[in-house]
């Protein structure tokens, strides 16, 4: 199969094709983000990189696949301009390439939260109704996306994969961080930015996990410790001993203790698992860029399920 992947990112479409059991003859990728290309080339050195989609003369291909930018379509964007926006307007380049390449099979992905008027424009242009596929069916992440495609497929049964199933030790699920069904909320390209437990709950980001309990001294109103002892003021338990017990607390008055949850962001590996990628797939670039690459990516198992609708041979 000759494949042309537009807005290729870290080549999740290639991982999905291989997972779906398809043999790839040539894989062409159109991408401009430097770190995404680094990840793609590290994992798939035979990929032919074509650069920007703007003005691209498409090679012959059997499958055209890609998720055009969602920045101006997503509900997360204030005053979103939809398909008239600078980024999401690149959809029209996807359409141009689609018409010129005339692939036998094709898939376009974008966010389910886009305005109805933009959804209707895409549907009219491509001539098929989209299918809303929530990655929660095949992964531990709630990630609703629309797929316009000429590949016939039915939605799968929920595999029952929960956030707790993909966490690295010694993390555990914080019930406040779950969406319906025990899943993680959707990760995006901004996940690398700082957050807090309060923000995650209030904004329904819900992408943090518990790593133990923080045990510390209660403070006076002026911010000073309630006791005169300045040593060993707290102990953070991230891992328990083999017998499941917490380590010994020393120099801490019982009536001065404050116990609270210690939470953290998901690790890059956990984000890779949410997207159906192998562990350390994005390794080799800065952590910030690893988060961005994962947030911008396809969910591999969603796309693999769709691509299984293409007959082999």
N, C-alpha and C positions, 0 to 999 in steps of 0.2 A: 504494500500500500504506500502510495506517495501522499504525504501529509503536509498541508500548509497551515501553520498555527499563527494566527494574528494576535497581537497583544499577548505573546507567548509567556511572559513572566519567567517562571522557573521551570517551564516545560512539564507542568502537571499533566497536560494532555498526553504527552508521550508516556508517562508513567501509567496513565489510565488505559491507553491503547495496549500496552504490554500486559497489564493486569487483565484486560478483557480477552487476551489471547490472540491479538492480531500481530502479524508480522509486518514490520516497517521496512520499506525499501529505502525511501529517502524522507527525512523529516526536515522541512524548512520552517524557520522561526523568524517572525518579525517582532522585534523588541528593541527598545532604546535605553532601558534602565540598566546601568552598568552592573550593579550588584546582582540583579536578577540574571543577567547574561552569564556572570561568573558562576553562579550556582548551576545554571542549565548546562554550561560547558563542562563543569567539573563532573557532573553526573552523566552527561550524554555528549562526549567529545565529538561524535560524528554528526551532530546537528549542524545544518547549514544556516548560519545567521544572515539575515537579509536586511537588517536595519529597520528604519521607520516604515510604517504602513503608508505614510503620505507619499503619493506618487509611485508606490510600489508596482512594478510590472510582475504580475504573479506567474510563477512557474506552473506547469501542468501538475494537477493534483487530483487524487481520488476523494480526499476528505479535506474540507475547509472547516476549521474549528477556531473558536476564540470568544473571549468575553470582552466586549468593548468597554472602555472606562465608564465607571458608574458614578464618578465624583459629582457630576451635575444632575444626576438622577436620584441619588440616594436621599432618603428622608433625613439622614444625618446632616445634610447640607442646608444651611440657611439660605433663603432666597435662591433656591436652585433654579437653574435656567434650562434644565432638561436637555433635549437634543440640540438646542441652540447654544449650549455651553461650549466653552473651548475644548474641554476634555471629552465629554460624552458625545459631542458633535462628530467625533471620529468614527462613530457608527456609520456615517455616510461613506467613509473610506472602506469599511468592511463591506458595505453593499456594493461599492464599485468593484472591489476585488472579486466578490462573489459572482457578479454578472460577467466579469471578464474571464475568470477561471473556469466557470461552469462545472464545478465539482459534482461527482455522482452523489456524495453524501456531504452534509453540512450541519453544523451546530453553532448557534449563537447563544451566549449566556449573559444575563444581567440581573440586577437586583429586583426583587419582588416588590419593593417599596416605591418604585418609580410612579410618577403621576399617571393616571389613566390615559390622558391624552397622548403621552409619549409611548405608552404601551400599545395604544391603538395605531399609532403611526408605524411602529416597527412591525406590528402584525399585518397591516395593510401592505407594507413594502415587501415583506417576505412571503405573504400569502398563506401563512399557517398560524393557528392559534398557539400560544405558548403553553407549556406545561410547568406548573409550579412544583418544584422538587425540593423538599426540605432535607438537608443533609442529616438531620436528626434520625432519619430512617436507617442510615447506613454508618453513622458515626456517633460520637458523644457530643456533637455540637448542633445547636439549632441554627441553621443557616438557610434561609429561604431564598431561592433563586428561580428565575424564569428561564426556560429553555425553548428556543424556537429551533426546530429541526425537522428534517424529512426522514429521520430514522424513527421507526415505530418501536415503542416500548411501553411497558406498564410499570407503574410505581411498585417498588418492592415492599415486602412486609418489613416492619421494624425489626432490626436485628437485636434490639435490646442492649445496645452498647451505651454505657453510662459514663459520666465524667470520671467517676471513681475508678473505672476500668483502665484509664489511660494515664493516670497520675504516676509520677516518679516518687519512689520512697524518699522521705517519710511523710509525704503530704497526705492529707485526708480531705474529704469533701466538707465544705462549709455549707450547710443547708440553705443559708441566705443567698448563696451564689448560684443556685440552680434555677433554671426555668422549668416549665412543665415537662414532666417525664424524666427528671433527673439528668437533664442535659446542661451543657455549658451554653451561655449566650454566645452570639456570633463574635468572632474575633475579626478585627479589621486592621488596616494598615497603620492606624494610629495607636495600636496597642502598646507600642514601646514607650509611650509617654507615661509620666507618673500618674498614680491614682491613689485612692485611699479606700478603706472599707466603707466609709460613709458615702463617698461618691459612687462607689460601685452599686450600693443598694439604692440610693436615691435616683440615679440615672439609669438603673436597670442594666448596667454593663455586665455585672455578674460574671466576671472572669478572673476571680481570685480564689486561692485555696488556702486551707488552714495547714499550718506546719507546727502546731503545738500550742502551748499556753505560756504566757508571760506572767511571771510572778514577781511583783515588785513592792516597794514600800509606798504607803500612802503618804501624800504630801500635805503640809499645812496650807492654809489659805495664801500665805506669802510665797508659796512655791518651794519652801525648804522641807527637808525630811522631818517627819514627826518624831524622830528620835535623834540622839546625838551621834550614833555610830555611823561613820562615813564609809565603812568597808562592806563589800559584798552586798550591795543594796538590792540586787535582783538576780535572778537566775532565769534564763530563757531555755525552756526544754523544747528542743526541736526533734531530738531522738530519745526514745526511752531505752533502758537497758534491756538485755535479752530476756529478763524475767518480766518485762512489761511494766516495771516500776520506774518512777521518776527518781533522778539522782537526789542525794541528800541536800537539803537546804541548810545553809549555815548563816549565822549572824543575822537572822531575820526574825523579828518579833511577829508572832502569829496574828496579834490584833492590829498590826500595821500592814498586813498583806493586801495587795490588790491583784486579782487574777483576771486576765483578759486574753482574748484570742490573738494569736500572732498569725497574720495572713501574708501572702505574697502573690505576685503575678504568676501566671503560668510560665513555665520555662520554654525556651525555643523547641525543645524536644516534644514537650506536651502539645505545643501549637502544631508541630508537624504531625503528630498523631491525630489531632482533631481534623486535620486536612487529609488524612489517609496517606501521608508520606512516610517513608522509612525514617527511622531515627537518624539524626544528624545529616539529613539530606541537604540542609542549608548551611552546614558547618563550613567555615572558611572565610566568612565575612563577619563584620562587626555585629554584635547582638542586636543592636537597633535595626540594622538592615535585615537580619534574620526575621524579626517580628514583622517588618513591613512586607517582606516577600511572602510570608505565610498568610498575612491578612489580605493580600491582593490575589491570592491563588484560588484556583479551582479546588473543590473537594474531589479528590481523586476517585473515591469509590462511587460518588454520584455520577461522574462522567464515564467511568468504566461500565457502570450499569447501563447507561444509554448506549455506549458504543458496542455493547454485546448484541445490540439489535442489528448491526451490520453483518451480513453473512460472510463467512470466510471463503476465500477462493475467488 
